[in-house]
Every structure is written in structure tokens, then in C-alpha cells.
Amino acid sequence: MRSPHRRRSHVIAAVAAVALVLAAFIAWPDSPVRVPRGAAPDSLAVSPCSYDTEAGSLAADCGTLVVAENRNHPGSRLIALPVVRIRATAQPAGEPVFRFGGGPGLSNMDFPQASRLAEHHDVVLVGYRGVDGSSRLDCAEVTNALQSAKDMTGPEALPRTRRAFDRCADRLRRTGVDLTGYSVVQRIEDMESARKALGYRRIDLVSSSAGTRTAMVYAWRHPEALLRSAMISVNPPGHLFWDPRTTDAQFGQYADVCRADRGCAAKTSDLAATIRSRVAAMPGSWGPFGIKSTNVRVLSQYAMHMNGRHEAPANAPTVIDAYLDGGPAALWAMSVLADVALPTSTVWGEFASFSMIDAPATQAYYDQGGDPGSILGNSSTDFLWGGPEGFSRTWPDSPDNAEYRTVRPSAVETLLIGGEFDFSTPPVNATKELLPSLSRGHEVIVPGIGHTGDFWAQQPDAAKHLLNTFYDTGRVDSSRFVRTPADLTAVPLSMALIAGLLVGVTTGVLLLGLLALVVLARRRRRRGAPGRRAGRWIRLLGAVPLGLAGWSLGVLFGWTFAPEWFITSFAVVVPGTGLLVGLGVHLARPAEPSAGSRRVPALMLTLLGSWVGALLGALAGSGLLVPATAIAGAVIGANAVLAIRARRHRPALNSGSAASVSV
């Protein structure tokens, strides 16, 4: 039989292990990319590796590119960027394809579709400065401001968001960051450094969304380095915001689809007019749960970008279904999902630095009155820029931007690809503003699809053929695309159902946790303390679902009474988690030598330990990890109190006063 001392050692070891995990969350470096000791500017070191694509793992070279943070300033500090070269799988190989992903504020290193281009081309990914490398421009201030808003772009929220951008810029500059070095131009020079270091004379480009702006400026600055450039979801200068008139025209296109769809036409004779009226008369709540109206508007804009099933529920058919069929439940679900997804959807500091190239255009939009009375209004542009008095007026602007704010002519062979229903980058902008400046330009508008994700997902063979034919021969062959109307039935999970699941799961977890506490209390009252082994498992692992139940209690309270509390804020996570974990650990404690007056102090001490542990655990986590680290901290804190009390009671146990008690 194991001794009490040995058992206690095992418990302490388990608690210590969890504590070490929490410490690792605090101490873990923000980025694995570091400037190698002694590295020179524009140096690149690579070694063999593999890269995961949708077609499996492909042979690659991975390395680190070292560049100056600001190439305009001699002596600028060095930063490091990741580089991956996915090797062509067959010979002969043509020009390598450099990829520029969208955003701004998103990584450039995630490209599972690389396998579609890698048969006869190396595919090269160079990390974006400010996102992927050793210097990451995170703005927790902005994320927190958006998550703690009563309404994400409401009149009270916008000034707070503006101040959050200002605080972030000040903090980054105090830590030595030169924000004017994170411009489109500096990003392009990173790509040039990689091109030269890898030994390529000329390259092809594939870009998407905001990444197409990088490809445009690349062609204007270094036409001799480029052979061909394919731009998907094109964003010409001056369009890093959404013009509500264009958005309304896109709604009109979906209205035409609705008229031709028997099911949709039975619900409305004019889809655009119906959505307009329901946005204007949006209910304030669904039962006890408040609906944040601007949250719904912003999420509507984002979800309307794409219409394929691969993006559901964040796709156009699901939004249309929500406005036609969902009622308040669906709108509440959209409000909650906006809170969860949008504030963390980008690296806000890099977003601001990159986007300053369009700051004058955005300011002109607001100065001219902004929204003219459109369906969704200014909310989405307010979300990006912080409103008319947002960061466009205060964030440091790079002098690199001045000469690239308008379209310039280009002789680089360029293919513009747009989706007919693209809400984010409507192809009309590229057709009217960019195509006339391209002496060797071509354009393909793919019917039935929306933004970039639809291009890659809906007709993948046709997309692959279009790109590879263009890169290999310069011909534009879109013949494999089949015209298919937007599918308004692509709603595998409606917003109304999501609302039911959110409330049902949260309430169910809470009720199960409360039921578990009742069972533990009744068992202890009738049969005494649980056995040694059972008690240990309950205190360490059984307390975890109690922590989830405590978090659920906080979430339900916030949804009902404090909509400005984000679901992972300390006010939501810590009180309920500490309470239920503390109660569970207390009810599963070993038998004590004497109860009497010590019962209440024991409970209070255990709860105090659990609350303190939950708070420290929450401080160790970030984002959606906060509940997990808080629960772990609560378990450690409550069990630490029990361990301390057990040591205090050990003399009494050894003296035989509780010789008959099983521990």
C-alpha cells in the first residue's frame, strides 16, 4: 500500500507539471524566427525541408531571410523573415512563382494550393514583415477595444478604437519599432532580396486580394524582374475600404439570382429591398440576449465575400438565409460570431502600416460624407479604419507610399481574375481602373463565384488550368470554367441553428457541472469522503469539466447582462471557473481529522486558492486559450490549498486522532 507521503508527492508532482505548462505559455517566444548571430542584411540561409499542401507533403527548402527594418535608414535594425521554396516536381521547370496572399495583416506562409502550380514551377513564399517574422506588429489594444465594445462600430466604440491604435503605435515605437518601415514598398524589396538570394533572374507572381496591390507596385518598381503576374480578386489603388454603392450593386446581383430561384423568390420579390428593411429594423435582442447591430452589419459584409459551401457558415447564402428566415436568433448568432472572429482576424499593426497607402482615399471618402444610405452602411469600413477620425489620421505614414497611390502604366504581362459576386474586391474596379493601364493585360471574370476562396475551391481544375497555361505560354484559357449560378442553398448550418447550438451547449455544460456538484455533495454527505484514488482523479481531472461549466456560467451572464464582456475576458472566465472548480475540489477532498468549525474556513480557503489560480492562469493565456489556462490555474490553486492544509494536519493524523479515517 502506498504511503500518504508518496501519494502526496504524486499529487504535488502533477500540480507542478501543470504549473510548468502555464509558465511555458507565458515564456514561450512570440515568433520562432530570429535574426541569426552575425547575419548580414539581405542574407538568406536555407536547408532542405518539406511543405504540406492539399496534394500532400512536397520537397522544399526552408530558411531565414535577414533584412533591414527600414531600408531608407542606414543602420536600421535587422529583422528576420521565413522563406519556403517548394521545389518543382517535374522538369523542365519554368520561372518560379512568388505568392502574395491577402489581408492586410495576414500571413503569407499558408498556401496549400501551392501543389497546383508546383509541377513545372518552384513556388516561393516569403513571410510578410510585421506578421510572419521576428518583428510582429500585434495590437492587443485594438483587439481588446473591439472585443469589449457594446457595439463594435457604434458611436461609443469608434473613439475607443482610435485611441487603441494610438496606444499601440506609441508602445511599438517605444520598443524600437520603426513603423514607417512596414510599407508595401519595403515588402517588395524583401521579395527582391529573396529573388536574388535564390538565384532567379525573372519570376512569375500569383497574388490575391490585398496582395494584388503588392504585385502591382512590384511591376511598377521592378518590371525587369517579372515575366508574368496573375492577380486574383484585384484591389486597385484607393480601394482598401468598401464603397457602399458598389456593395449595394452586388446585393442587386444576388437579388437577380433570388428571382430565378424558386425557393428564394417565394420568400421575397426583391431580396435587396428585404435585406435593407431588416437591417434598418434590426431587433435589439433575442429573448434575454442583446444583438449588436453594427456587429451584424460587419459580419454580413465579410460573409458575403464568398458563396461556396467551403466557407459556410461564413458565406453569402447563409447571410441571405439569416435575413429571410432566421429572425432574431440568426441575427444574435451573427452578433456573437462577429465578436469571436473579427477582432482577432488580422495583425492590426501591420494592417494599419500597410493600409496607410490608401489613407488619403479613405479620408476623402469620409470627408465627402461616407455612406449615402446604403444597405449595410459604413460599419465595415469603420471596422477597418476606426471611423472618420480613425487611425488614417494618426498612424505613421511611410514616405514610400506617396508615388504609388494612383495607377501607373505597366508592360508586365498581367492576368486579372475576378469573381462575378465578389463583395470584397468587385471586378468592376479592376476593369475600369487597372486594365486600361496594362499594355499586355488580360481579364477573366469567373461567373457565379465570389472572393479568392471561391476561385480556389469551386472549380479547382479550371482554376489550375487557367493559371498554369498563362504561366507556361502566356495564353489565357478560361474555357474549362462552367457557368453555374450562385447556389443559395449552400447553407449546411443556418445562423438560427447556430444560435440554438450556442445557447444549448453553453446551458447544457453549465447544468451538467451543477449536477456533478450535487452528486458529489450528496455522496459525501451519505458516504463520506471519496476513496483515495477516486478523490485524486476528481480533484485533478474531474475539476476540468467543472471549470468549463463555470466558464459557461460567465458566458451566459455576459450575454444576458453585460454584452461588452467578451467570452474570454477575465470577468467572464475567472469568477465562475474559480467557483465551480473550488467547490468540486472541496467536495472531493480527503477526510480530515476533525471537521467542526474548520469546514467553513476550509471551503473559503479552497475557493480563494481556486480564484487566485484561475486569475493567474488567465493571465498566462491569450485569446481563446484563456479559459483553458484559467481552468488549469484554478485546479492548481485549489489543490495547492489542500496540500498545504494536509501538511498542517499531518501531526494530528500521525498521533492517531484520525486513525480510522481513509485518506
SVG drawing of the C-alpha trace seen along z (x, -y; Angstrom):
<svg xmlns="http://www.w3.org/2000/svg" viewBox="-44 -66 73 68">
<polyline fill="none" stroke="black" stroke-width="0.4" points="0.0,0.0 1.4,-3.4 2.3,-5.7 0.4,-9.0 3.7,-10.8 4.2,-9.1 0.7,-9.8 1.1,-13.4 4.3,-13.6 2.5,-12.3 -0.2,-15.0 2.4,-17.7 4.3,-16.5 1.1,-16.6 0.3,-20.1 3.9,-21.2 3.7,-19.8 0.6,-21.8 2.2,-24.9 5.2,-24.4 2.8,-24.3 1.3,-27.6 4.7,-29.1 5.6,-27.9 2.6,-29.8 4.0,-33.0 7.6,-32.5 7.1,-31.0 8.6,-33.3 6.1,-35.1 7.9,-34.1 10.2,-31.2 12.0,-33.3 15.1,-35.0 17.9,-37.0 20.9,-34.7 24.0,-35.9 26.3,-37.7 23.9,-37.8 24.2,-40.5 21.4,-42.4 19.7,-40.6 21.3,-37.3 19.4,-34.1 20.2,-30.7 18.1,-27.6 18.2,-23.9 16.0,-21.0 12.6,-20.6 9.1,-19.7 5.9,-21.7 2.3,-20.4 -0.1,-21.1 -3.5,-19.8 -1.7,-17.2 0.5,-16.0 4.0,-16.9 6.3,-18.3 10.1,-18.7 11.2,-22.2 13.9,-24.4 13.2,-26.4 15.2,-29.3 15.5,-32.7 15.9,-36.0 17.5,-38.8 16.6,-42.4 16.8,-45.9 13.6,-47.0 13.7,-50.3 15.8,-50.2 15.7,-54.0 17.7,-54.4 21.3,-53.3 22.0,-51.4 18.4,-50.3 18.0,-47.3 17.7,-43.9 14.6,-41.7 14.2,-38.1 11.6,-36.6 10.8,-33.0 11.3,-31.7 10.0,-28.5 10.8,-27.3 8.6,-24.4 10.6,-22.7 9.1,-21.9 8.1,-18.3 8.9,-17.8 11.3,-19.2 11.8,-21.3 10.9,-24.0 9.7,-27.4 10.0,-30.7 9.4,-30.3 6.1,-31.6 6.2,-34.0 3.0,-34.1 1.5,-37.2 -1.5,-36.4 -4.2,-38.8 -5.0,-40.7 -3.5,-43.1 -2.4,-41.7 -2.5,-38.0 0.4,-35.5 1.9,-34.8 3.2,-31.4 -0.1,-29.4 -0.6,-28.2 -1.9,-24.7 -2.8,-25.3 0.9,-25.5 0.8,-22.0 -1.4,-23.2 1.5,-25.3 4.5,-23.2 4.6,-20.7 6.8,-22.9 7.5,-25.8 9.2,-26.4 6.7,-28.1 8.3,-30.6 6.7,-32.0 8.4,-34.9 7.0,-36.0 5.4,-39.4 7.3,-41.8 5.1,-42.7 3.3,-39.4 5.5,-36.4 8.9,-37.3 10.9,-38.3 9.0,-41.6 5.3,-41.2 3.0,-44.3 0.4,-42.9 -2.0,-45.4 -3.7,-43.8 -5.0,-47.3 -7.2,-47.3 -8.3,-43.7 -9.4,-44.4 -11.2,-47.6 -13.2,-45.7 -13.9,-42.8 -15.1,-44.9 -17.4,-47.2 -21.1,-47.2 -21.4,-47.5 -18.3,-47.0 -18.5,-50.2 -21.1,-52.0 -20.6,-55.7 -19.1,-54.9 -16.8,-52.3 -15.1,-54.2 -13.2,-56.8 -12.0,-53.9 -10.7,-52.1 -8.9,-55.2 -7.3,-55.6 -6.3,-51.9 -4.5,-52.4 -2.7,-55.4 -1.6,-53.5 -0.4,-50.6 1.7,-52.8 3.2,-54.5 4.0,-51.2 5.6,-49.7 7.7,-52.8 8.9,-52.8 10.1,-49.2 12.2,-50.3 9.9,-49.5 10.1,-51.8 6.5,-51.7 7.4,-53.6 9.4,-50.5 6.3,-48.3 5.1,-49.6 4.2,-48.0 7.5,-49.1 9.6,-47.6 7.7,-44.3 8.5,-44.3 12.2,-44.8 12.1,-41.8 10.8,-39.8 13.6,-41.2 16.2,-40.2 14.8,-36.7 14.7,-36.5 18.3,-37.5 19.5,-35.3 17.8,-32.3 19.4,-33.0 16.4,-33.7 16.7,-36.1 12.9,-36.5 9.9,-35.3 6.1,-35.0 3.7,-36.3 0.4,-34.9 -1.4,-37.3 -4.8,-37.7 -6.9,-40.4 -4.7,-43.0 -1.7,-41.0 -2.5,-42.2 -1.5,-45.7 1.9,-44.3 2.1,-42.7 1.1,-46.0 3.7,-48.0 6.3,-45.2 5.6,-45.6 5.9,-49.3 9.2,-49.2 10.9,-46.1 9.4,-45.2 12.7,-43.7 12.4,-41.1 8.9,-39.8 7.7,-37.7 4.0,-37.2 1.7,-38.2 -1.7,-36.7 -3.9,-38.7 -6.9,-37.1 -9.6,-39.4 -7.8,-42.6 -7.6,-45.6 -6.5,-48.7 -5.2,-51.8 -7.7,-53.6 -9.9,-50.6 -8.8,-49.4 -12.3,-50.2 -15.7,-49.3 -17.7,-51.7 -21.3,-51.2 -22.7,-52.0 -20.7,-49.1 -21.8,-46.8 -25.4,-47.7 -24.9,-46.8 -23.6,-43.4 -26.7,-42.9 -28.6,-43.7 -26.9,-40.9 -27.9,-38.4 -31.4,-39.8 -31.4,-38.7 -30.3,-35.2 -33.1,-35.1 -35.7,-35.9 -34.5,-33.0 -34.5,-30.6 -38.0,-29.3 -37.4,-28.8 -35.9,-32.3 -38.4,-34.0 -41.2,-32.6 -39.8,-34.5 -39.3,-37.9 -39.9,-39.7 -36.8,-41.9 -34.0,-40.4 -32.0,-43.6 -35.0,-45.6 -35.9,-42.9 -32.4,-42.9 -32.4,-46.7 -35.6,-46.8 -34.5,-44.1 -31.1,-45.7 -32.9,-49.1 -35.4,-47.5 -33.0,-45.2 -34.3,-43.9 -32.3,-44.8 -32.4,-41.4 -33.3,-37.7 -35.0,-36.9 -32.6,-37.9 -29.6,-38.2 -28.7,-41.5 -28.0,-41.9 -25.2,-44.3 -26.4,-45.8 -23.1,-47.0 -21.6,-43.6 -24.3,-42.1 -23.6,-44.6 -19.8,-44.0 -20.2,-40.2 -22.7,-40.4 -20.1,-42.3 -17.4,-39.7 -19.6,-36.7 -21.0,-38.0 -17.4,-37.9 -17.8,-34.2 -20.7,-32.0 -19.3,-28.4 -20.1,-25.7 -16.5,-25.5 -16.8,-28.8 -20.1,-28.0 -21.5,-29.3 -19.5,-32.5 -20.8,-32.7 -23.4,-34.7 -26.2,-32.0 -26.1,-31.7 -26.3,-35.5 -29.2,-35.7 -30.9,-32.8 -30.4,-34.7 -32.2,-37.8 -35.0,-35.8 -35.7,-33.0 -33.6,-33.3 -35.3,-36.1 -33.7,-37.5 -32.0,-34.2 -29.9,-34.3 -29.0,-37.9 -27.9,-37.3 -25.7,-34.4 -24.1,-36.8 -23.5,-39.3 -21.7,-36.7 -19.7,-35.3 -18.5,-38.8 -17.3,-39.3 -15.4,-36.0 -13.9,-36.1 -13.4,-39.6 -11.2,-41.4 -8.5,-38.7 -8.8,-38.3 -5.8,-40.4 -2.5,-41.7 -3.7,-45.2 -0.4,-47.0 0.7,-45.5 -2.8,-46.2 -2.5,-49.8 1.0,-50.2 0.2,-48.6 -3.1,-50.3 -1.7,-53.8 -1.1,-53.7 -4.8,-54.3 -5.3,-56.7 -5.9,-59.7 -8.6,-57.9 -10.2,-56.7 -10.1,-60.2 -11.6,-61.6 -14.4,-59.1 -15.3,-60.2 -14.8,-63.9 -17.3,-63.6 -20.0,-62.2 -19.2,-58.5 -22.3,-56.3 -25.0,-57.7 -27.7,-55.5 -26.7,-52.0 -27.9,-48.6 -25.1,-47.9 -23.8,-51.5 -20.3,-52.5 -19.9,-49.8 -17.4,-47.6 -15.2,-50.4 -15.5,-51.8 -14.3,-48.4 -11.2,-48.5 -10.2,-52.2 -11.8,-53.1 -14.2,-55.6 -13.8,-59.0 -11.4,-60.1 -9.6,-56.7 -6.0,-55.7 -5.8,-57.1 -5.2,-60.5 -2.6,-59.5 -0.8,-56.3 2.8,-56.9 2.7,-57.1 5.7,-55.9 7.2,-58.2 7.4,-55.1 3.7,-55.4 3.5,-58.8 4.3,-57.7 2.2,-54.5 -1.3,-55.9 -2.5,-56.0 -2.5,-53.6 0.7,-53.7 1.2,-52.0 2.8,-48.6 4.1,-46.5 4.4,-43.3 2.1,-40.6 -0.8,-40.5 -3.9,-38.4 -6.7,-39.9 -9.1,-37.4 -12.3,-38.4 -15.4,-36.7 -18.8,-37.8 -20.2,-38.1 -17.1,-39.3 -18.2,-41.7 -14.7,-42.4 -13.0,-43.3 -15.7,-43.8 -14.2,-43.1 -15.7,-46.4 -12.9,-48.3 -10.1,-46.3 -11.9,-46.6 -12.4,-50.3 -9.3,-51.5 -6.4,-49.0 -6.9,-47.1 -6.6,-50.3 -3.1,-50.8 -1.8,-47.4 -0.4,-47.3 -0.3,-43.5 -3.2,-42.9 -6.0,-40.3 -9.0,-39.9 -11.2,-36.9 -14.4,-37.3 -15.4,-33.9 -19.2,-33.5 -21.0,-32.5 -18.2,-32.9 -17.2,-35.5 -13.8,-36.3 -10.4,-34.4 -11.5,-31.4 -14.2,-30.6 -11.7,-30.8 -9.5,-28.1 -12.4,-25.9 -15.3,-25.9 -13.8,-24.8 -10.2,-23.8 -9.3,-22.1 -10.4,-25.1 -8.5,-27.5 -5.4,-25.3 -5.5,-25.1 -6.1,-28.9 -3.0,-29.7 -0.6,-27.1 -1.5,-27.8 -0.9,-31.5 2.5,-31.0 3.7,-28.4 2.6,-30.0 1.1,-33.5 -2.3,-32.3 -5.5,-32.9 -7.7,-29.8 -10.8,-30.1 -12.7,-27.6 -12.8,-25.0 -14.9,-27.2 -18.6,-26.2 -21.2,-28.8 -23.0,-27.9 -25.3,-30.3 -24.6,-31.1 -26.1,-28.3 -28.4,-29.9 -29.0,-26.5 -25.3,-26.3 -26.4,-26.6 -25.4,-23.4 -25.6,-25.2 -28.0,-28.1 -27.4,-31.1 -30.6,-30.3 -29.4,-26.7 -26.0,-28.1 -27.8,-30.3 -29.6,-27.3 -26.4,-25.4 -24.5,-28.2 -27.2,-28.6 -27.9,-24.9 -24.3,-23.8 -23.4,-26.6 -26.5,-25.9 -26.0,-22.1 -22.4,-22.3 -23.4,-24.5 -26.3,-22.2 -24.0,-19.2 -21.5,-20.9 -24.1,-21.8 -25.5,-18.3 -22.0,-16.9 -21.6,-19.2 -25.0,-18.0 -23.9,-14.4 -20.6,-15.0 -22.3,-16.8 -24.9,-14.0 -22.3,-11.3 -20.1,-13.0 -23.0,-13.6 -24.2,-10.0 -20.9,-8.0 -18.2,-10.4 -15.1,-11.4 -14.4,-9.7 -11.7,-7.0 -8.1,-7.9 -7.7,-7.2 -11.2,-8.4 -10.7,-11.7 -7.4,-12.3 -8.9,-11.8 -11.8,-14.1 -9.6,-16.8 -7.2,-16.9 -9.1,-15.8 -12.8,-15.8 -12.4,-19.5 -11.8,-20.4 -15.4,-19.9 -16.4,-21.9 -14.2,-24.7 -15.9,-24.5 -19.2,-24.8 -18.0,-27.8 -16.9,-29.5 -20.3,-28.7 -21.9,-30.4 -19.9,-33.5 -20.7,-33.4 -24.4,-33.2 -24.2,-36.0 -22.3,-38.2 -24.6,-37.5 -27.6,-38.5 -26.4,-41.4 -23.0,-42.6 -22.7,-42.4 -19.4,-44.3 -17.8,-41.4 -16.0,-39.2 -16.4,-35.5 -12.8,-35.1 -12.5,-38.3 -11.4,-37.8 -14.8,-38.9 -16.4,-36.1 -13.8,-33.4 -12.4,-33.8 -15.3,-34.1 -17.4,-31.1 -14.4,-28.9 -12.9,-29.6 -16.2,-29.0 -17.1,-25.7 -13.6,-24.2 -13.2,-25.3 -16.4,-23.7 -15.6,-20.5 -12.1,-20.2 -13.5,-20.9 -16.2,-18.2 -13.6,-15.7 -11.1,-16.5 -9.8,-13.7 -11.3,-13.2 -9.9,-15.4 -9.1,-14.5 -11.6,-16.9 -14.3,-18.9 -16.3,-21.1 -15.5,-24.8 -13.0,-24.2 -15.5,-23.4 -16.3,-26.9 -12.7,-28.1 -11.6,-25.1 -14.2,-25.9 -13.3,-29.6 -9.6,-28.8 -10.1,-26.4 -12.3,-28.9 -9.7,-31.6 -7.0,-29.3 -9.1,-28.4 -9.9,-32.0 -6.3,-33.1 -5.2,-30.2 -7.8,-31.0 -6.7,-34.6 -3.0,-33.7 -3.9,-31.1 -6.0,-33.6 -3.0,-36.0 -0.9,-33.2 -3.2,-32.6 -4.3,-34.6 -7.2,-34.6 -9.4,-31.5 -6.7,-29.8 -7.7,-31.9 -10.4,-29.5 -8.1,-26.5 -5.2,-28.2 -7.7,-29.6 -9.1,-26.2 -5.7,-24.7 -4.7,-27.5 -7.9,-27.0 -7.2,-23.3 -3.6,-24.1 -4.7,-26.7 -7.4,-24.7 -5.2,-21.6 -2.3,-23.6 -4.5,-24.8 -5.5,-21.2 -1.8,-20.2 -0.9,-23.0 -3.7,-22.1 -2.8,-18.4 0.7,-19.3 -0.7,-21.3 -2.9,-18.3 -0.2,-15.7 0.7,-15.7 -2.9,-15.1 -3.1,-12.2 0.2,-10.7 -1.0,-11.0 -3.8,-8.6 -6.7,-11.1 -8.0,-10.1 -6.6,-6.6 -9.8,-5.2 -10.1,-7.8 -9.3,-6.7 -7.3,-9.3"/>
</svg>
